[in-house]
Amino acid sequence: MAQKIISQMPINSSELHAEMKRIKARDAELGFRAQKTIDYLESLNVLDVKKAKELMDKLVKLEVPRLRDIHFHKMIDVMPTNAKDVKTALQQYNLTVSQENCKKIADVVAEFV
């Protein structure tokens, strides 16, 4: 029986780490990929979920044109501290963000580093 995807929503590495910990506590043993994912996430310096949600709220309140949740989650994962790093993180998406807005994003993220 094939599994059906009900919905898709972007999450950041902090939320993924919390969810993987929950799954690990629920299941006695994780699969190979799940264990590799947890090992990778633990090697990163991820924010805790509470701080990540607070950062997400602050980024959304900036009301930067054309940026959506997926872009904000990317900012939480990458944690850019200057405008150039923000531009670099957003290069994979087909959008343009002004230098002023990049500076605003970097300033908000820098508070959490």
Buried (B, 14 or more C-beta within 10 A) or exposed (E): EEEEEEEEEEBBBBBBBBEBEEBBEEEEEBEEEBEEBBEEBEEEEBBEBEEBBBBBEBBEEEEBEEBEBEBBBBBBBBBBBBBEBBBEBBEEBEEEBEEEBBEBBBBBBEEBE
